[in-house]
Amino acid sequence: MQVKDLMSSGVITITPDENASLAARLLARHNIGALPVCTSEGSLRGILTDRDIVLRCIAAESQPENTLVRDIMTKNVVSVSPEDDLREATRLMASEQIRRLPVVENGTIVGMLSLGDLAKTQMFDMEASKALSEISSNIKKL
């Protein structure tokens, strides 16, 4: 099975020049935990999670309205192709300790693959469980 078989398409994105306040509203409105940060052409530049907003903006006592996405996003993003094998994508999530993978084709974001997507199919529920266990066991304590 390939990534394209389980990924979510119709990805909600944000540009690097938007602010953290808008990012938080998008996350809440769409009930998602991460926003790929893309150029207007769809080229992936980073990823912004709800955790990034809390730790790099709110906890740093910055004002979300005055904090640009580019200043708090994760820049070194791991991504996969729609043609990649799902088991390999799951192993990548575990080894990189990430719960969501942007799916990129020809430099443009075309979807997202999450542990939740993997857990929805019985075929990959053990892989998703193992990946989550590996991610959670290595979370740094604040």
Phi, psi and omega per residue, in radians:
M1 nan 2.532 -3.095
Q2 -1.888 2.824 3.130
V3 -0.921 -0.741 -3.095
K4 -1.055 -0.350 -3.129
D5 -1.310 -0.387 -3.102
L6 -2.149 -0.240 -3.055
M7 -1.121 2.719 3.008
S8 -1.577 2.302 3.074
S9 -1.807 -3.104 -3.103
G10 1.153 0.836 -3.034
V11 -1.269 2.368 3.032
I12 -1.465 2.184 -3.120
T13 -2.147 3.003 3.075
I14 -2.472 2.688 3.108
T15 -1.616 2.770 -3.124
P16 -1.106 -0.387 -3.078
D17 -1.554 -0.046 3.076
E18 -1.380 2.952 -3.113
N19 -1.782 2.893 -3.088
A20 -1.128 -0.508 3.120
S21 -1.122 -0.805 3.088
L22 -1.101 -0.732 3.132
A23 -1.025 -0.779 -3.140
A24 -1.100 -0.701 3.115
R25 -1.136 -0.705 3.104
L26 -1.114 -0.751 3.117
L27 -1.045 -0.790 -3.128
A28 -1.182 -0.807 -3.085
R29 -1.058 -0.675 -3.068
H30 -1.752 0.065 3.112
N31 0.904 0.907 3.130
I32 -2.208 2.863 -3.088
G33 -1.893 -0.089 -3.107
A34 -2.647 2.581 3.071
L35 -2.151 2.118 2.976
P36 -1.131 2.392 3.109
V37 -1.732 2.045 -3.015
C38 -2.288 2.717 2.974
T39 -1.232 2.991 3.118
S40 -1.111 -0.352 3.093
E41 -1.507 -0.074 3.108
G42 1.660 0.117 3.126
S43 -1.328 2.196 -3.082
L44 -1.212 2.215 3.132
R45 -2.037 -0.325 -3.106
G46 3.083 -2.973 3.067
I47 -2.512 2.505 -3.136
L48 -2.175 2.172 3.124
T49 -1.901 2.879 3.057
D50 -1.024 -0.620 3.124
R51 -1.150 -0.667 3.077
D52 -1.034 -0.753 -3.133
I53 -1.103 -0.768 -3.122
V54 -1.164 -0.873 -3.046
L55 -1.354 -0.690 -3.038
R56 -1.640 -0.200 -3.139
C57 -2.086 -1.180 -3.050
I58 -1.094 -0.907 -3.121
A59 -1.149 -0.451 3.102
A60 -1.466 0.079 3.119
E61 1.053 0.602 3.034
S62 -1.634 2.726 3.110
Q63 -1.515 2.110 -3.123
P64 -0.956 -0.607 -3.135
E65 -1.178 -0.426 -3.087
N66 -1.874 0.066 -3.115
T67 -1.816 2.103 -3.140
L68 -1.392 2.539 3.118
V69 -0.947 -0.754 -3.097
R70 -1.031 -0.428 -3.112
D71 -1.455 -0.277 -3.097
I72 -2.168 -0.069 -3.118
M73 -1.315 2.811 2.991
T74 -1.504 2.164 -3.032
K75 -1.565 -0.630 -3.118
N76 -1.528 1.513 -3.033
V77 -1.637 2.332 3.025
V78 -1.568 2.331 3.141
S79 -2.403 2.958 3.100
V80 -2.286 2.941 3.082
S81 -1.732 2.690 3.089
P82 -1.051 -0.434 -3.101
E83 -1.499 -0.154 -3.109
D84 -1.146 2.676 3.114
D85 -1.259 2.376 -3.118
L86 -1.096 -0.654 3.134
R87 -1.130 -0.678 3.100
E88 -1.162 -0.695 3.104
A89 -1.080 -0.701 3.111
T90 -1.130 -0.750 3.096
R91 -1.086 -0.677 3.110
L92 -1.110 -0.736 3.100
M93 -1.044 -0.766 -3.127
A94 -1.159 -0.824 -3.073
S95 -1.201 -0.565 -3.138
E96 -1.614 -0.072 -3.137
Q97 0.987 0.903 3.114
I98 -2.236 2.625 -3.088
R99 -1.758 -0.260 -3.091
R100 -2.390 2.408 3.116
L101 -2.135 2.142 2.990
P102 -1.171 2.502 3.105
V103 -1.875 2.086 -3.021
V104 -2.117 2.361 3.085
E105 -2.314 2.197 -3.111
N106 0.927 0.685 3.094
G107 1.386 0.012 -3.096
T108 -2.053 2.427 3.122
I109 -1.228 2.302 -3.133
V110 -2.175 -0.109 -3.132
G111 3.131 -3.138 3.053
M112 -2.371 2.500 3.053
L113 -2.105 2.195 -3.129
S114 -2.112 2.864 3.043
L115 -1.033 -0.592 3.098
G116 -1.071 -0.688 3.092
D117 -1.074 -0.734 -3.133
L118 -1.188 -0.673 -3.092
A119 -1.217 -0.356 -3.124
K120 -1.242 -0.294 3.137
T121 -1.961 2.306 -3.122
Q122 -1.089 -0.435 -3.112
M123 -1.103 -0.504 -3.065
F124 -2.124 0.240 -3.088
D125 -1.154 -0.578 3.103
M126 -1.209 -0.713 3.110
E127 -1.119 -0.739 3.121
A128 -1.113 -0.746 3.115
S129 -1.090 -0.775 3.128
K130 -1.122 -0.755 3.131
A131 -1.084 -0.787 3.128
L132 -1.092 -0.694 3.110
S133 -1.079 -0.784 3.141
E134 -1.163 -0.689 3.124
I135 -1.132 -0.835 -3.058
S136 -1.235 -0.543 -3.100
S137 -1.278 -0.282 -3.105
N138 -1.975 0.255 3.110
I139 -1.222 2.298 3.126
K140 -1.295 2.405 3.107
K141 -1.417 2.453 3.103
L142 -1.442 nan nan
